[in-house]
Amino acid sequence: MAYIGTHAPFLLTACNHHDKENSGFTLYSISNKIHHEFDDPFLHKKLFVGSQYGWVTVLGLHCEPTFLNPLTGESIPLPSITTIPRVRPNHSVNGDIVSYFCRTTYRPESRFEDHAFDHCLISEVTLKKVLISSNPSTSSNNFFAAALVGYDSKLVVARPGVSRWNLLQEENWYMDIKFCHDRKLICLTDEGAIHEVQLKDDDFVITEMAAPFFKDNTDLNMYLAEDCAGSILVIIRRYEFITRLETSDVKVFRLTGGCRKENKWERVKSLDGQAIFVGTNASISLSKQDICGDIKEDTIYFTDEWWSLMGGDEQRISPRDICAYNLISNSIKPCCPYEHRQCTWPLPVWIQLLSPNQFLT
């Protein structure tokens, strides 16, 4: 089944966007429109690049990835980005990492370029989204991790207990990844193809579940989700620029059929009362029975993953495009107060706390 829980997710942002060194954090609830401010030292100076099972995937000062549990402070380190074939550390005379050398393509003849710890430049190097195959609270670290790395979104995977990333695909530009209930990893290309990755202890097998179904992939983002019946959904989010980038159109497609030759895409006009939350987090589906408060049925809730809004002061004036799209009314509107959309660093993320009352008391 899909990653579904009875608790509505919170929007996790920094609550003081003017001071990224010392800001606290805010959990905002769409269901009851209240927010909780807190100061969690575990999250300080971190960049959010994933959320799943109540954990947040963060990057530290040198872009090293870690799973953090904001309820307990427990952390699980992930393999260093220096184990990715395209990345080499640049050390100072004192031995400290001061930047990374990175190939922007995987061609052997391409040269390494130096990327400092600027949040725009480092997007060429670092992990943009990290997901795991099972709940780390119950799986004793026996899980696979998958990530999209660099501006061109290549796929890397880490096996349980192995302290390095393995590059799986050099050719494709992936838009999103998702673990299914059987630890099967599915990946969405920039042309809408679905690749299935069978994860084994000693090997990885990649097959195409569904062929590409469109070519116009400019000015858009795409997300993988599952409905409550376990069907794969692709959500296409288009943007337009007026005074800033804003969501202008959303389309949803469901993969149908029993095998690759029979698979086809059908346009979805209703989610059967469900609500879906997508962004840097693993997509979250709420059934109609679990929707409560001001969360709307047949609605997709988006965060904003534009790295450019983490740059200088001019970019930080623009609020993030955190919005809700209703399939029935075909309407798009902001889904949180303006002050939360102004929190441009770190990236906002949906987090589904498995014990929310414990955190909010």
C-alpha positions as CSV (number, residue, x, y, z in Angstrom):
1,M,0.0,0.0,0.0
2,A,1.0,3.6,-0.3
3,Y,2.7,5.6,2.5
4,I,-0.5,6.6,4.2
5,G,-1.1,7.6,7.8
6,T,-4.0,8.8,9.9
7,H,-2.1,12.0,10.9
8,A,-2.3,15.0,8.7
9,P,1.2,16.3,7.9
10,F,2.6,19.6,9.2
11,L,4.5,22.1,7.2
12,L,8.0,22.5,8.6
13,T,9.7,25.8,8.0
14,A,12.2,28.1,9.7
15,C,10.2,30.8,11.5
16,N,12.7,33.6,11.1
17,H,13.8,33.9,7.5
18,H,15.8,37.0,8.1
19,D,18.4,35.1,10.3
20,K,19.2,31.7,8.9
21,E,22.1,31.2,11.4
22,N,19.9,31.5,14.5
23,S,16.3,30.9,13.4
24,G,13.9,28.7,15.2
25,F,11.3,26.5,13.4
26,T,7.6,26.3,12.9
27,L,5.2,23.4,12.4
28,Y,2.0,24.7,10.7
29,S,-1.1,22.6,10.7
30,I,-3.4,23.1,7.7
31,S,-6.2,21.0,9.4
32,N,-6.6,23.4,12.3
33,K,-4.6,26.5,11.1
34,I,-2.4,26.7,14.2
35,H,1.3,26.7,14.3
36,H,3.8,25.7,16.9
37,E,7.2,27.4,17.2
38,F,10.1,25.5,18.6
39,D,13.9,25.7,18.8
40,D,15.4,22.4,17.9
41,P,19.3,22.4,18.0
42,F,19.3,19.2,15.9
43,L,17.9,21.2,12.9
44,H,20.1,24.3,13.2
45,K,22.1,25.2,10.0
46,K,20.6,22.2,8.2
47,L,19.0,22.0,4.8
48,F,15.9,19.8,4.4
49,V,16.1,17.3,1.5
50,G,13.5,14.7,2.5
51,S,10.9,13.7,5.1
52,Q,9.5,10.3,5.8
53,Y,8.0,8.3,8.7
54,G,8.3,11.3,11.0
55,W,12.0,11.7,10.2
56,V,13.7,14.5,8.3
57,T,16.7,14.1,5.9
58,V,19.0,17.0,6.4
59,L,22.3,18.2,5.0
60,G,24.9,19.6,7.4
61,L,27.5,22.4,6.9
62,H,29.5,20.3,4.4
63,C,26.4,18.9,2.7
64,E,26.7,15.5,4.5
65,P,23.4,13.7,4.8
66,T,21.8,12.5,8.0
67,F,18.3,11.3,9.1
68,L,17.0,13.2,12.1
69,N,14.0,12.4,14.3
70,P,12.8,15.8,15.6
71,L,10.8,14.1,18.4
72,T,13.8,12.3,19.9
73,G,16.9,13.9,18.5
74,E,18.0,10.5,17.2
75,S,20.2,10.6,14.1
76,I,21.4,8.1,11.5
77,P,24.3,9.1,9.2
78,L,24.1,8.3,5.5
79,P,27.1,7.8,3.2
80,S,29.1,10.8,2.5
81,I,28.6,12.7,-0.8
82,T,32.3,12.3,-1.4
83,T,31.5,8.6,-2.2
84,I,29.5,9.7,-5.2
85,P,31.8,9.2,-8.3
86,R,31.3,12.8,-9.6
87,V,32.4,14.5,-6.3
88,R,35.8,15.2,-4.8
89,P,36.5,17.2,-1.7
90,N,38.7,20.3,-1.8
91,H,40.7,20.6,1.5
92,S,42.3,23.6,3.1
93,V,45.9,23.5,4.3
94,N,44.5,22.6,7.7
95,G,42.7,19.6,6.3
96,D,39.2,21.1,6.4
97,I,36.7,20.7,3.5
98,V,36.2,24.1,2.0
99,S,34.4,23.2,-1.2
100,Y,33.8,20.3,-3.6
101,F,35.1,19.6,-7.1
102,C,32.4,18.2,-9.2
103,R,31.9,17.0,-12.8
104,T,28.7,18.5,-14.1
105,T,28.4,15.5,-16.5
106,Y,29.6,11.9,-16.2
107,R,31.7,12.0,-19.4
108,P,35.2,10.9,-18.4
109,E,36.8,13.7,-20.4
110,S,34.8,16.5,-18.6
111,R,36.8,18.5,-16.1
112,F,36.1,18.9,-12.4
113,E,34.8,22.3,-11.4
114,D,35.1,23.9,-8.0
115,H,31.8,24.5,-6.1
116,A,31.9,26.4,-2.9
117,F,29.3,26.1,-0.1
118,D,26.9,28.6,-1.7
119,H,23.4,27.1,-1.7
120,C,22.9,27.9,-5.4
121,L,26.2,26.6,-6.6
122,I,26.2,23.5,-4.3
123,S,23.0,22.3,-6.0
124,E,25.3,21.1,-8.8
125,V,26.9,18.7,-6.4
126,T,24.7,17.7,-3.6
127,L,21.7,15.4,-2.8
128,K,18.4,17.1,-3.7
129,K,16.0,14.4,-2.4
130,V,16.6,11.4,-0.2
131,L,14.1,8.6,0.6
132,I,14.4,5.3,2.5
133,S,12.8,1.9,2.0
134,S,11.4,1.4,5.5
135,N,10.9,3.1,8.8
136,P,14.3,3.6,10.6
137,S,12.6,3.5,14.0
138,T,11.6,-0.1,13.4
139,S,14.0,-1.5,10.8
140,S,17.3,-1.2,12.8
141,N,19.0,0.6,10.0
142,N,18.3,-2.3,7.6
143,F,16.9,-0.1,4.8
144,F,18.0,1.1,1.4
145,A,18.4,4.8,0.7
146,A,17.8,6.4,-2.7
147,A,18.7,9.9,-3.7
148,L,18.7,12.3,-6.6
149,V,22.0,14.1,-6.9
150,G,23.1,17.3,-8.6
151,Y,21.4,19.7,-10.9
152,D,20.8,17.0,-13.5
153,S,19.2,14.7,-10.9
154,K,21.0,11.4,-11.3
155,L,20.0,8.4,-9.2
156,V,22.2,7.0,-6.5
157,V,21.3,4.2,-4.0
158,A,23.0,3.0,-0.8
159,R,22.6,-0.5,0.5
160,P,22.1,-1.3,4.2
161,G,25.4,-1.2,6.1
162,V,27.4,0.0,3.1
163,S,29.0,3.4,3.5
164,R,28.9,4.6,-0.1
165,W,26.5,5.7,-2.8
166,N,26.2,3.6,-6.0
167,L,25.4,5.4,-9.2
168,L,22.6,3.6,-11.0
169,Q,21.8,5.7,-14.0
170,E,23.9,8.0,-16.1
171,E,21.6,8.8,-18.9
172,N,18.3,9.8,-17.4
173,W,17.2,13.0,-15.7
174,Y,14.9,11.9,-12.9
175,M,12.2,14.2,-11.6
176,D,11.1,12.1,-8.6
177,I,11.6,8.8,-6.8
178,K,9.4,6.8,-4.5
179,F,9.6,3.5,-2.5
180,C,6.6,1.2,-2.7
181,H,5.4,-1.1,0.0
182,D,7.5,-4.0,-1.2
183,R,10.8,-2.0,-1.1
184,K,10.5,-1.6,-4.8
185,L,11.8,1.8,-5.9
186,I,10.1,3.6,-8.8
187,C,11.6,6.6,-10.6
188,L,10.0,9.2,-12.8
189,T,12.0,10.6,-15.8
190,D,11.6,14.1,-17.2
191,E,9.6,12.7,-20.1
192,G,7.2,10.8,-17.9
193,A,8.6,7.3,-18.1
194,I,8.4,5.1,-15.0
195,H,11.5,3.0,-14.1
196,E,11.3,0.2,-11.5
197,V,14.4,-0.6,-9.5
198,Q,14.5,-4.0,-7.9
199,L,16.9,-3.6,-4.9
200,K,18.9,-6.7,-3.9
201,D,21.7,-7.1,-1.4
202,D,24.3,-7.6,-4.2
203,D,22.7,-6.1,-7.3
204,F,20.2,-3.6,-8.8
205,V,17.9,-4.4,-11.7
206,I,16.2,-1.5,-13.6
207,T,13.3,-2.1,-15.9
208,E,10.8,0.3,-17.6
209,M,7.3,0.0,-16.2
210,A,5.8,2.7,-18.5
211,A,7.1,4.5,-21.6
212,P,7.5,8.3,-21.8
213,F,4.2,10.0,-22.5
214,F,5.1,13.6,-23.2
215,K,7.9,15.8,-24.5
216,D,7.1,19.3,-23.3
217,N,9.0,19.3,-20.0
218,T,9.8,23.0,-19.7
219,D,8.6,25.2,-16.8
220,L,7.3,22.3,-14.8
221,N,7.9,19.9,-11.9
222,M,6.6,16.3,-11.6
223,Y,5.9,14.2,-8.6
224,L,5.2,10.5,-7.9
225,A,2.4,9.5,-5.6
226,E,0.2,6.6,-4.8
227,D,-3.6,6.6,-4.2
228,C,-5.1,4.7,-1.4
229,A,-5.6,1.7,-3.7
230,G,-1.9,1.6,-4.5
231,S,-2.1,2.9,-8.0
232,I,0.8,5.0,-9.2
233,L,0.0,8.7,-9.9
234,V,2.1,11.3,-11.7
235,I,1.3,14.9,-10.8
236,I,2.5,17.5,-13.3
237,R,2.8,21.1,-11.9
238,R,3.4,23.9,-14.4
239,Y,4.7,27.4,-13.6
240,E,4.4,30.8,-15.0
241,F,6.3,34.0,-14.1
242,I,4.4,37.2,-13.4
243,T,6.1,38.9,-10.5
244,R,7.5,35.5,-9.3
245,L,7.2,31.8,-10.1
246,E,3.7,30.6,-9.4
247,T,1.9,27.3,-10.1
248,S,-0.3,27.9,-13.1
249,D,-1.7,24.5,-14.0
250,V,-1.8,21.0,-12.5
251,K,-2.6,17.7,-14.2
252,V,-2.8,14.2,-12.6
253,F,-2.4,10.9,-14.4
254,R,-2.9,7.3,-13.1
255,L,-0.9,4.3,-14.4
256,T,-3.3,1.5,-15.4
257,G,-2.7,-2.0,-16.7
258,G,-1.2,-5.2,-15.4
259,C,2.2,-5.3,-17.3
260,R,4.4,-3.0,-19.3
261,K,2.8,-3.8,-22.6
262,E,-0.7,-3.1,-21.2
263,N,0.3,-0.1,-19.0
264,K,-1.2,3.2,-20.1
265,W,-1.9,6.6,-18.6
266,E,-5.3,8.0,-17.9
267,R,-6.2,11.5,-16.8
268,V,-7.5,11.8,-13.3
269,K,-10.3,14.3,-12.6
270,S,-11.0,13.1,-9.0
271,L,-9.0,11.6,-6.1
272,D,-12.1,9.9,-4.7
273,G,-12.0,12.2,-1.7
274,Q,-8.3,11.7,-0.9
275,A,-5.7,14.5,-0.2
276,I,-2.1,14.2,-1.3
277,F,1.0,16.1,0.0
278,V,4.0,16.4,-2.3
279,G,7.3,18.2,-2.4
280,T,10.8,17.4,-1.1
281,N,9.2,14.8,1.2
282,A,8.1,11.4,0.2
283,S,4.5,11.9,-1.1
284,I,1.8,11.4,1.5
285,S,-1.7,10.2,0.8
286,L,-4.6,10.7,3.2
287,S,-7.8,8.7,2.7
288,K,-11.2,10.4,2.7
289,Q,-11.8,8.9,6.1
290,D,-8.6,10.4,7.6
291,I,-9.2,13.9,6.3
292,C,-10.1,16.3,9.0
293,G,-10.4,20.1,9.8
294,D,-9.6,22.4,6.9
295,I,-7.9,19.9,4.7
296,K,-9.9,19.5,1.6
297,E,-10.9,16.4,-0.3
298,D,-9.6,15.9,-3.9
299,T,-6.8,18.3,-3.2
300,I,-3.0,18.2,-3.8
301,Y,-0.9,20.3,-1.4
302,F,2.5,21.5,-2.7
303,T,5.6,22.8,-1.1
304,D,8.2,24.7,-3.1
305,E,11.6,23.2,-4.0
306,W,13.3,26.1,-5.9
307,W,16.9,26.3,-4.8
308,S,17.3,29.8,-6.2
309,L,15.1,31.3,-3.4
310,M,17.8,30.3,-0.9
311,G,20.2,32.9,-2.5
312,G,20.6,36.6,-1.8
313,D,18.3,39.1,-0.3
314,E,16.5,39.9,-3.6
315,Q,15.4,36.3,-4.1
316,R,14.4,36.1,-0.4
317,I,11.8,38.9,-0.8
318,S,9.6,36.6,-2.9
319,P,7.4,34.2,-1.0
320,R,7.6,30.5,-1.7
321,D,4.9,28.9,-3.8
322,I,3.2,26.7,-1.2
323,C,-0.2,26.1,-2.5
324,A,-3.2,23.7,-2.9
325,Y,-4.8,22.5,-6.1
326,N,-8.4,21.2,-6.0
327,L,-9.2,18.8,-8.8
328,I,-13.0,19.4,-8.6
329,S,-13.0,23.2,-8.8
330,N,-9.7,23.3,-10.8
331,S,-8.5,26.1,-8.4
332,I,-5.1,27.0,-7.1
333,K,-4.5,29.0,-3.9
334,P,-2.0,29.4,-1.1
335,C,-2.4,26.9,1.7
336,C,-0.6,28.6,4.5
337,P,-0.2,32.1,5.8
338,Y,2.1,34.6,4.1
339,E,4.7,34.6,6.9
340,H,5.3,30.9,6.4
341,R,5.7,31.2,2.7
342,Q,8.4,33.9,3.3
343,C,10.6,31.3,5.1
344,T,12.9,30.7,2.2
345,W,15.7,28.9,3.9
346,P,15.9,26.0,4.5
347,L,13.5,24.4,2.0
348,P,10.0,23.9,3.5
349,V,8.9,20.3,3.8
350,W,5.8,18.3,4.8
351,I,6.4,16.1,7.8
352,Q,4.0,13.5,9.0
353,L,4.7,13.1,12.7
354,L,3.7,9.6,13.9
355,S,3.1,10.9,17.4
356,P,2.2,14.6,16.9
357,N,0.7,15.1,20.3
358,Q,4.0,14.2,22.0
359,F,5.8,16.9,20.0
360,L,3.1,19.7,20.5
361,T,2.7,19.4,24.2
